Structures are given as structure tokens and as C-alpha cells.
Amino acid sequence: MTYSNPLRFIIFLSLFLFFCFGCGFIRKQKRLNDSDTSAHELEVNGMFRSFYVHVGKNQIGNETEPTNGRPLLLVLHGRLGSGLQVMEQSQFNVSADKESLIVVYPDGYSRSWADGRGQTPADKENIDDVFFLEKTVLYMEDKYKIDSSKVFIVGHSNGGFMVQRMAVEKPHLFKGAVSIAAQLSKEVVKKWAPSSGLSVAFMSGTEDPTVPYYGGYVRDGGEILSVEDSIDRWKTWNGCSGQATVTKKDEKSDETSLEIFTYSECKNNTVVRLYKVIGGGHSWPGRKQSLPVIFRGKLTEELDATLEAWNFFKGL
């Protein structure tokens, strides 16, 4: 077999490696014996949906369970990812063990989320992922000692768009939401508006080749707002006033820099924040990719999205 087009060959090779090694990697992860991580299933609309739960080692108060229960964090993978894949990539389990929180890693339908853009396999099959994630939160509150005032959600790419849908449709479920390499889609904004305020942050690269920072159409379909228009929309929804507090960082030799814009003069003590990675691409900031990719732009070392997301949540 020969390929006259080098790009076509690279695409073929990447897909081949993914299905040969990526799936094998996930099967291997399922066999890991981790007493702090367990697999769960819920029946949702006649379909069994899976997710993984990591209960952080209780290091608060000399092994004493927190009086009000533990914080809960939902982490949503990107397109073609899985709960186990984003668990390995994000390393939120490390934060869980340090902070005594519980982390949930759900699996999307056909490695995708019905984020409202209408283009993913889950959207095309009319999968009700909003209900699935809401039911997951309720399940966790029933089975574990959860502080229901400290439930958070974070996601990357397709998972980040799903975070925005949950934030707009079900803001009462969460105290904070973070979208990485994703923003508000026009379809979501057209159909829904949040019924209450919610603290929200975006972590976005200005040179993202998949999800355009300045808005337009995502590579896999769907029209989206720009990152800064998404920020403005949440400022309006949260009743924010005043100017942003701006922090800049450029300490690494990686051809990227970081600007953080924080709007804290908002109703009900909500916060809106933008982590603008100048020159950054579509990667999870500060973490190597765990799925084979063609090109995702520059990976920044100015920002560790995992640590910063949890710091954002802790500060609320």
C-alpha cells in the first residue's frame, strides 16, 4: 500500500496507532487494581452508562471525615477520549488525595458528548447527557457523603462544550464550572439561559487549530462564540461590573504566555475568569496528550490546567 499524499498517510497512521494501542491502553487501565477507584453504572433512558469514581485519601483533620461531606468533581473527557483516559491525563486523583475530594470520570456515548452543537455521535443519536450527568450527581450524593454546596465540573474540548451546556441548563447543580479548549456554542445560547448565577472559567489557547479562539466553526462542526464573547455572556448572566484584575505570566521557553482576567464583582459572589494562553493550542495545558493526534498546536507550560482548575474551585 502506498500513499502519494503525506498528510493522508499521517492521518491513517495516527488512527491505526489509536485503535491498536489506545484501546489496548484503556483495557489495561480497567484491569488496574486501585482500591480507591471503582467502576459504576447507571441505567439512563434504557441504556447503561458507565463512570469511574476516585475517593481521595482522607488527609483532612487526621483521617476525620469532613463534617459537611467531601467536595465532588466531575471531569469530562474530550472527543475520542474516555473516563479512564482523562483520569490518566489530568491526574486529578493526585488533587483528590491531597484535598480529600471525590472525583467522577464519566464515559460519553461513543466517545462523545451531546453538548448541544448537534454534530457529535451523542448529539446525532439524541442522547440525553444532561440527564445522565444530573443523575450521576444525585447518585453520588446518595451513595457517598458529598457536600452538595461544593459540586464542580470541568471538561476538555467536547467535554468542555458539555460543561457549558450543563452550566447553562443546570447551574443549580454546581458551584463552579471550567471549560478547557471550549466555549459557548451558538446552539446552546440560542436555546437556553441559566436560571441562576454560576462561577465559570475558560482556559483557551489563541492558536487552537480545532476550536477557534475568536469563534466561528469547530473542525468537527457547530458554530461557536469567541472565548471573549463567552466571557461577556457569563458576565451578563452573573451581573458582573467593574474591570478585570489582570495577571500575566511568561516564565517558560515554550513560545506561549499567559494572561489571567478575573471578574469578581459579580452577584451572589460568583466569579468569571479567563485563562488566555497566547500562542497555545488545543491541548490540556501543562499535560502531555494521551491520545494520538495530528496537530493540536503548542502545549503551554505556563499553566497547569489541573492544578489551576482546582485552585479556582477552592477559591469560590
GUFILUM-232444 format. One record per residue: y, x, z of N, C-alpha, C in turn; residue in one letter. Coordinates in steps of 0.1 Angstrom, whole numbers, plus 5000, padded with zeros to 4 digits. Layout:
% GUFILUM-232444
YXZYXZYXZA ...
END
This chain:
% GUFILUM-232444
498850095000500050005000501250095000M 502150074991503450154990504650064991T 505750114996506950044998508050124991Y 508750054981509850114975511150104982S 511150004991512349974999512150035013N 512850135017512550195031512850095042P 513850005041514149915051513049815053L 512449775042511249675043510149745050R 509849875047508849945054509049955069F 510349985073510649995087510449865094I 510849755087510549615093509049595095I 508349625085506849605085506249685097F 506649815098506149905108506449855122L 507749805124508149755137507349635141S 507149545132506349425135504949465138L 504349555130502949595133502849655146F 503749745150503749805163503849705175L 504749605172504949505183503649425185F 502949385174501749295176500649385181F 500549515177499449595181499549645195C 500849685199501049745212501749665222F 502749585217503549495225502649395232G 501849325225500949225231499949285240C 499449405236498449475245499149515258G 500449555257501149595269501249475278F 501549355273501649235281500349195287I 499249205279497949175285497649265297R 498049395295497749495306498549455318K 499849415316500649375328500049255335Q 499349165328498749055335497649095344K 497049205341495949255349496349335361R 497649365362498149445373497849375387L 497449445397497249395410498449415418N 499349325418500549325426500649215435D 500449245448500249135458501549055460S 502749115456504049055458504448965445D 503648975435503948895423502748805419T 503048685416501948585414502348495401S 501248455395501448365383501348225387A 502148135380502247995383502347915371H 501947785372502047695360502647565365E 503347495356503847365359503547275347L 503147155349503047065338504346995335E 504847015323506146965319505946885306V 506146755306506046675295504746695287N 503646705295502246715290501946855285G 502746955288502447095284502547175297M 501547275298501647365309502547485306F 503547505314504447615313504247715324R 504347845320504047945330505248025334S 505148085346506248175351505648265362F 506348365365505848465375506848475386Y 506348485398507248495410507048625417V 508148695420508048815428508748785441H 508048795452508648775465509048915471V 510348935472510749065477510349095491G 510049225493509649265507510749235516K 510449165527511449125537511949235545N 513149295541513649405548514949375555Q 515249245556516449205563516049165578I 516749225587516549185601515249225607G 514749345603513449395608512349305606N 512149265593511049175589511149035594E 512348995598512548855602513048775590T 512348665588512748575576514148525578E 515048535567516348485568516448335573P 517348305582517348175588517448065577T 518348085568518547975558517747985545N 516748075546515848095534516448215525G 515648245515516048355507516748315494R 517648395489518248365476517148365465P 517348285454516448265443517148305430L 516448395422517048435410516048405398L 516548335388515748315376516248415365L 515248475359515548585349514948535335V 515748515325515248465312515148575302L 514048585296513848685285514548655272H 514648745263515248725250514148675240G 514548655228513648615217512548715215R 511348675214510148755213509748825226L 510448795236510048855249509148765257G 508948795270508148715279508648735293S 508148655302508448675316508048815321G 506848855318506448995322507149105316L 507549085303508349185296509649205302Q 510349095305511749115311511649155326V 510549125332510249185346510249335346M 509449385336509349535334510649595330E 511349535321512549595315513749585326Q 513949475332515149455340514949525354S 513749535359513449595372514149515383Q 514349385382514949305392514049305405F 512749335403511849345415512349445425N 512949555420513549655429514649595438V 515549525431516549455439516049355449S 514949285444514349185453513749245466A 513149365464512549435476513649485485D 514849525480515949575488516649465495K 516849355488517749245492516949125498E 515649125498514849015503515148885496S 515148895483515248775475513948745467L 513948625461512748585453513248575439I 512448635429512748635415511748565407V 512148475398511248405389511448445375V 510348475368510448515354509648415346Y 510348315340509648215332509248265318P 508248205312507948225298508548115290D 509248155279509748055270508548005261G 508847905253507947845244507947925231Y 506747975227506548055215507648175216S 507748235228508648345230510048315227R 510448195230511848145227512248045236S 513548015236514147915245514947815236W 514847685240515647575234517047585239A 517847675234519147705240520247615235D 519847515226520847425220521447455207G 521147575202521647615189520847545177R 519647505181518847435171518047515162G 517947655164517347745155516047815160Q 515847815173514647875178513447795176T 512247845177511047765177511047655188P 511547695199511547595210512547475207A 513647515201514647405197514047315186D 513347385176512847305165511747215169K 511047255180509947165185510447065195E 511747065198512346975208511746995222N 511547125225511047155238512147135249I 511847065259512847035270512947155280D 513547265276513547375285514547355297D 515547265295516447235306515547175318V 514747075314513847015324512847115330F 512347195322511347295327512047385337F 513147435334513847535344514347455356L 514747335355515147255366513947225375E 512847195369511647165376511147295383K 511347405377510947535383511747565396T 513047535395513847555407513347465418V 513147335415512647235425511347275431L 510447325422509147375427509247495437Y 510147585433510347705442510947655455M 511847565455512447515468511447445476E 510447385470509347315477508347405483D 507947515475506847595479507247725487K 508547755486509047875493510247845501Y 510547925511511747905519512947955511K 513647875504514747915495516047865501I 517047945500518447905504519047835491D 519047705491519447625479520947645475S 521647705484523047735481523247875474S 522047945473522148075466521048085456K 521147995446520248005434521048055422V 520548155415521248225405520348225392F 521048255381520348265368520948365359I 520148445353520548555344519648555332V 520148585320519348595308519948685297G 519048735289519548825278519248755264H 520248765255520148715241519748575241S 518648535235518248395235518148335249N 517748425259517748385273519148365278G 520048445273521448435278522148315272G 521748265260522248145255521648025263F 520448045267519747935275520447925289M 520948045294521648045307522947965305V 523647975294524847905292524547755291Q 523447715284523147575284522847515298R 522147595306521847545319523147535328M 524047635326525247635333526147515330A 526147475317526947365312526247235316V 524947225314524247095317523947075332E 523547175339523047165353523847265362K 525147255362525847355371525547335386P 525147215390524947195404523647265409H 522847315400521647385405521947525409L 523047585405523247725406524547755413F 524647875419525847925424526548025415K 525748085406526248185396525348205384G 525948235373525148255361525748375353A 524848455348525248575340524448575326V 525248585315524648595302524948735297S 523848795292523848935287523648925272I 524548975264524448975249524348835244A 525048735250525048595246526348535251A 526748425244527948355248527748205246Q 528748125247528647975245528447955230L 527547855227527347815213528147695210S 528547675197529347565194528647435196K 527347435194526547305196526547265210E 526447355220526447325234527747275238V 528847345234530247295237530547165231V 529947135220530247005213529546895220K 528346915226527646805232527846795247K 528146905254528246895269529446965275W 529746925287530746995295530246995310A 530447095317529947095331530646995340P 529846935349530346835358530946895370S 530747025372531347085384531547235381S 532347305389532547445387531347535389G 531447655383530347745385530847885382L 530447985390530848125387530048175376S 530648245366529948285354530448425350V 529548505345529948635340529248655326A 529848735318529348775305529348925304F 528248985299528149125296527849145281M 528849195274528749185260529249315253S 528549355243529049475235529849435223G 530949505221531849475210531249505196T 530149585196529449625183528049565182E 527849455189526549395188526249345174D 525149395168524849365154524149235153P 523649175164522849055164523648935168T 524348945179525248835184526648885184V 527448845174528748895171529748865183P 530348975188531248965200532448865196Y 532848875184534048795180533648655175Y 532448615177532048485173531548475158G 531148355154530548345141529148295142G 528248355133526948315132525948425138Y 525048385146524048475151523048505140V 522448625140521548665130520348565128R 519848505139518748405138519248265136D 520548245134521048115132521848055143G 522747965140523547905150524947965151G 526047875152527347925153527747935167E 528448045171528848065185530348095186I 530848075198532148105202532248265204L 533448315203533548455206533348475221S 533148595226533048615240534248575248V 535448615242536648585249537048435249E 536648365238536848215238535848155248D 534648215250533748165260534348185274S 534948295276535648325289536748215291I 537548195281538648095282538147955285D 537047925279536447795281536047775296R 535447875302535047875316536247885325W 537247955321538447955329539047815330K 539047745319539547605319538647515327T 537347525326536447435333536547465348W 536747595352536847625366538247625372N 539247585363540547565368541147695373G 540947805365541447935369542947955365C 543648025373545048055370545248205372S 546448255368546748395371546148495361G 546448615363546048725354544748785359Q 544048845350542748915354543049045361A 542149075370542049215376541249295367T 541749405362541049485352540649625358V 539349655355538849785359538249855347T 538549985345538050055333537150165338K 536150195329535150305332534750375319K 534850505319534350585308533950715313D 532650725318532250845325531050905318E 530450835308529250895302529550925287K 528851025282528951075268528050995259S 528350865258527450775250528150695240D 529450725237530250665228530550515231E 530450485244530850345248531750365260T 532450255263533250255276533250105281S 533650085293533549955299534849915305L 535149785302536349715308535849595315E 536249575327535849455335537049375338I 537049245334538149155336537649045346F 538249035357537848935367538948835370T 538548705369539548595372538948535385Y 539748555395539248505408540048395414S 541248355408542048255413541548125406E 540448075410539847955404539447855415C 539247725411538947625420537647645426K 537447595439536247595446535647735447N 536547835448536147975450535148025439N 535247975427534548025416535148145410T 534348225402534848345396534448345382V 535248395373534848415359535148565356V 534048635350534148775348533648815334R 534248915328533848965316533549115317L 532349165314532049305313532049335298Y 533149395293533349425279532849565276K 531749585270531249715267531749755253V 532749835253533349875240532449975233I 532049935221531150015213529649985216G 529449895226528049865229527349765220G 526049765220525249685211524549565218G 523349535213522649415218521649445229H 521649565234520649605244520949545258S 519949555267520249525281520949645286W 522149645290522949765294522249835305P 522149965303521550055313520050065313G 519349985304517949985305517350005290R 516350085289515750115276515049985272K 514949965258514349855253512749865255Q 512149745258510749745260510049675248S 510749635238510149575226510649655214L 509749675204510149755192511249675185P 512249745181513449685174513849765162V 514549705153515049775141516349855145I 517349775149518649835153519349745162F 519749785174520449705183521749755187R 522249865180523449925184523350025195G 524450065200524450175211524050115224K 523250185231522850155245523850215254L 524550145263525550195272524950245285T 525450355290525150395304526250375313E 527350315309528450285317528150165327E 527250085323526949965330525449945332L 524949925344523549885347523649735349D 523249655339523349515340522549455351A 521449515354520549455365521349475379T 521849595382522449615394523849535395L 524549535384525849465384525749315385E 524649265378524449115379524249075393A 523349155400523049115414524349135423W 525149245420526349265428527349145426N 527349095413528248985411527748865419F 526448835419525948725426526148735441F 525948855446526148875461527548855465K 528448885456529848875460530448725459G 529548635455530048495454530048425467L 
END
